[in-house]
Amino acid sequence: MGEFIKLTASDGARITGYQAAPAGEAKAGVVVIQEIFGLNHHIRAVCDRFAAEGYLAVAPAMQDRWAPGFEINDYGPDNFAKAREFFGSFNPEQGLADVAAAVAVAGQAGKVGITGYCFGGMVCWRAAHAGLGLAAASGYYGGGVPNYLDLAPTIPIEMHFGDRDTGIPLEQVEQLRARYPEVPVYLYPAGHGFFNDERAASFDATSAATAWERTLRFFAQHLS
C-alpha cells in the first residue's frame, strides 16, 4: 500500500519519507512521527492503517539527516541504547522543518493532522505550537512534553498517556492538564509504548484500540 519517497525541507535537506495512499480519493492527510527507532516497520504499518481509513499518510525519517536509513525493529535493550544516541544529534528546529516537508506532501489531500509516539508525541506538541499548516494533533506518551509547557498549542490537540509509564510520571501529566484544561488528556491502564503492537513487553491491545478510535474521531472532527 505504501512507498518510500523523498522529502525536501525548507533548508534544502533531502530526507526519506514513507507515503501510504488510500485506494480511492483521500479525505485528508496525516503525518505520522516515529518513535526513536527510525522509520521502521511499525511506523510504516501505522501509515498503512491510516490509508485504509481514507487518509494520505506520510511519515518523515527523523534521523535521516545524520543516520540515513536508520531503522530498528528489534526492541532489545542493546537497541534501545543505540536508538537513544540520536538525541545527541537531534536539532528541534531541523526536526520541525522535516515535519513541515511531510505536511506539504500530505496536504495534497486537504487538511492535515499529525500523530506521533514517544519522541513523536513530543514532536506533535511542538508542531501544534508551531502550526506548520496543520489542522489537528494527536500525540502519544510524549516524553519531554512538560519541558515545553510554555509552547501553547495553536491548533486543536489531544494527548494520550499510560498511567503505568515509568518514564513520564503522572504528576507531569497532571501539570499538562492543569496548564491546558481545554486539551483532552487521556490516561490508559498501560505503560509506555502501549500502542506499538510490535513491542510485546509494552503493547496493550485494549488501550491501543481505544486510543486509535479516539484519534480517528478527533481527526474526523477537525480534518473534514
C-alpha positions as CSV (number, residue, x, y, z in Angstrom):
1,M,0.0,0.0,0.0
2,G,2.9,2.4,0.8
3,E,6.1,3.5,-0.8
4,F,9.3,5.3,0.1
5,I,9.5,8.9,-1.2
6,K,11.9,11.8,-0.8
7,L,11.0,14.9,1.2
8,T,12.7,18.3,0.8
9,A,12.9,20.6,3.9
10,S,12.9,24.4,3.7
11,D,16.7,24.4,4.4
12,G,17.3,22.2,1.4
13,A,17.8,18.9,3.3
14,R,16.6,15.8,1.5
15,I,15.2,13.0,3.7
16,T,13.4,9.8,3.2
17,G,9.7,9.5,3.8
18,Y,7.1,6.8,3.7
19,Q,3.8,7.5,2.0
20,A,0.6,5.4,2.1
21,A,-2.3,6.4,0.0
22,P,-5.9,5.1,0.2
23,A,-7.5,3.1,-2.5
24,G,-9.8,5.9,-3.5
25,E,-9.7,9.7,-3.1
26,A,-8.1,10.8,0.2
27,K,-10.4,12.6,2.6
28,A,-7.4,14.4,4.3
29,G,-3.8,14.0,5.2
30,V,-2.0,12.6,8.3
31,V,1.7,13.0,9.2
32,V,3.0,10.2,11.4
33,I,6.0,10.8,13.6
34,Q,8.2,7.9,14.7
35,E,9.5,6.7,18.0
36,I,13.3,6.8,18.4
37,F,13.6,3.6,16.4
38,G,13.5,5.2,12.9
39,L,11.1,4.9,10.1
40,N,10.6,1.2,11.0
41,H,8.0,-1.4,10.2
42,H,5.7,-0.4,12.9
43,I,5.5,3.3,11.8
44,R,5.0,2.2,8.2
45,A,2.2,-0.1,9.3
46,V,0.6,2.8,11.1
47,C,0.7,4.8,7.9
48,D,-0.9,1.9,6.1
49,R,-3.7,1.8,8.8
50,F,-4.4,5.5,8.2
51,A,-4.5,4.9,4.5
52,A,-7.1,2.1,5.0
53,E,-9.2,4.7,6.8
54,G,-9.1,7.0,3.8
55,Y,-6.1,9.3,4.7
56,L,-3.0,10.1,2.7
57,A,-0.4,9.3,5.4
58,V,3.2,10.5,5.3
59,A,6.0,9.6,7.8
60,P,9.3,11.5,7.7
61,A,12.5,9.7,8.6
62,M,13.5,12.0,11.5
63,Q,17.1,10.6,11.8
64,D,17.9,10.8,8.1
65,R,20.0,13.9,8.3
66,W,22.8,12.2,10.2
67,A,21.9,8.5,10.0
68,P,20.3,7.7,6.6
69,G,18.3,4.6,6.6
70,F,18.4,4.2,10.4
71,E,15.8,1.6,11.4
72,I,15.4,-0.7,14.4
73,N,12.8,-3.4,14.6
74,D,14.2,-5.5,17.4
75,Y,13.3,-3.8,20.7
76,G,16.0,-5.4,22.8
77,P,17.9,-3.4,25.5
78,D,21.0,-3.0,23.3
79,N,19.0,-1.5,20.5
80,F,17.2,0.8,23.0
81,A,20.6,2.3,23.9
82,K,21.6,2.6,20.2
83,A,18.3,4.4,19.4
84,R,18.7,6.9,22.3
85,E,22.1,8.0,20.9
86,F,20.3,10.1,18.2
87,F,19.1,12.6,20.8
88,G,22.7,14.0,20.9
89,S,22.4,14.9,17.2
90,F,18.7,15.9,17.0
91,N,18.1,19.6,16.3
92,P,14.5,20.6,17.2
93,E,14.2,23.3,14.5
94,Q,15.5,21.0,11.8
95,G,13.0,18.4,13.1
96,L,10.1,20.9,12.6
97,A,11.4,21.6,9.1
98,D,11.3,17.9,8.3
99,V,7.8,17.7,9.7
100,A,6.8,20.7,7.5
101,A,8.1,18.9,4.5
102,A,5.9,15.9,5.2
103,V,2.9,18.3,5.8
104,A,3.4,19.7,2.4
105,V,3.1,16.3,0.8
106,A,0.2,15.2,3.0
107,G,-1.5,18.5,2.2
108,Q,-2.2,17.4,-1.3
109,A,-5.2,15.6,0.2
110,G,-6.5,18.7,2.0
111,K,-6.3,19.4,5.8
112,V,-3.5,17.7,7.6
113,G,-3.4,16.2,11.1
114,I,-0.3,14.9,12.9
115,T,0.2,12.0,15.3
116,G,3.3,10.5,16.9
117,Y,4.6,8.2,19.6
118,C,7.1,8.8,22.4
119,F,9.7,11.1,20.7
120,G,7.0,11.6,18.1
121,G,4.5,12.6,20.8
122,M,6.8,15.4,21.9
123,V,7.2,16.5,18.3
124,C,3.4,16.6,18.0
125,W,3.3,19.0,20.9
126,R,6.0,21.3,19.4
127,A,4.3,21.1,15.9
128,A,1.0,22.0,17.4
129,H,2.6,25.2,18.8
130,A,4.4,26.0,15.5
131,G,1.3,25.4,13.4
132,L,3.2,24.3,10.2
133,G,-0.1,24.3,8.3
134,L,-1.5,21.6,10.5
135,A,-5.2,21.4,11.5
136,A,-5.1,18.9,14.4
137,A,-2.7,16.8,16.5
138,S,-3.0,13.6,18.5
139,G,0.2,12.8,20.5
140,Y,1.0,9.6,22.3
141,Y,3.1,9.4,25.5
142,G,5.3,12.3,24.5
143,G,8.4,12.2,26.6
144,G,9.6,15.6,27.5
145,V,6.3,17.4,26.8
146,P,6.4,19.0,30.3
147,N,9.7,20.7,29.2
148,Y,7.6,22.6,26.6
149,L,4.6,23.7,28.6
150,D,5.2,27.3,27.6
151,L,4.7,26.3,24.0
152,A,0.9,26.7,23.9
153,P,-0.9,24.8,21.1
154,T,-2.2,26.9,18.3
155,I,-4.3,24.1,16.8
156,P,-6.6,21.5,18.4
157,I,-4.6,18.8,20.1
158,E,-5.3,15.7,22.3
159,M,-2.7,13.7,24.2
160,H,-2.6,10.0,25.3
161,F,-0.6,8.6,28.2
162,G,-0.3,5.4,30.1
163,D,-0.8,5.6,33.9
164,R,1.9,3.0,34.4
165,D,4.5,4.8,32.3
166,T,7.7,4.9,34.5
167,G,9.3,7.4,32.1
168,I,6.5,10.0,32.3
169,P,5.4,10.5,35.9
170,L,1.7,11.1,36.5
171,E,2.5,14.4,38.1
172,Q,3.8,15.6,34.8
173,V,0.6,14.6,33.1
174,E,-1.3,16.5,35.7
175,Q,0.8,19.6,35.1
176,L,-0.2,19.4,31.5
177,R,-3.8,19.1,32.3
178,A,-3.7,22.0,34.8
179,R,-1.9,24.3,32.3
180,Y,-4.2,23.5,29.4
181,P,-7.6,22.3,30.7
182,E,-9.0,22.7,27.2
183,V,-6.7,20.0,25.8
184,P,-8.2,16.4,26.1
185,V,-5.6,14.4,28.0
186,Y,-6.4,10.7,28.2
187,L,-4.9,8.2,30.6
188,Y,-4.9,4.4,29.9
189,P,-4.2,1.4,32.2
190,A,-0.9,0.8,30.4
191,G,2.8,1.6,30.3
192,H,5.0,3.4,27.8
193,G,4.7,2.3,24.2
194,F,1.3,0.7,24.7
195,F,0.2,1.5,21.1
196,N,3.1,-0.4,19.4
197,D,1.9,-3.9,18.7
198,E,5.4,-5.0,17.8
199,R,6.7,-4.4,21.3
200,A,5.2,-7.3,23.2
201,A,6.5,-6.2,26.5
202,S,4.6,-2.9,26.5
203,F,1.7,-3.3,24.0
204,D,-1.8,-3.1,25.5
205,A,-4.4,-4.1,22.9
206,T,-7.4,-2.6,24.7
207,S,-5.7,0.7,25.4
208,A,-4.3,0.9,21.9
209,A,-7.7,0.2,20.3
210,T,-9.4,2.8,22.5
211,A,-6.7,5.4,21.7
212,W,-6.9,4.6,18.0
213,E,-10.7,5.2,17.9
214,R,-10.2,8.5,19.7
215,T,-7.6,9.7,17.3
216,L,-9.8,8.8,14.3
217,R,-12.8,10.6,15.8
218,F,-10.6,13.7,16.6
219,F,-9.2,13.8,13.1
220,A,-12.7,13.2,11.6
221,Q,-13.9,16.2,13.6
222,H,-11.0,18.6,12.7
223,L,-9.9,17.5,9.3
224,S,-13.2,17.2,7.5
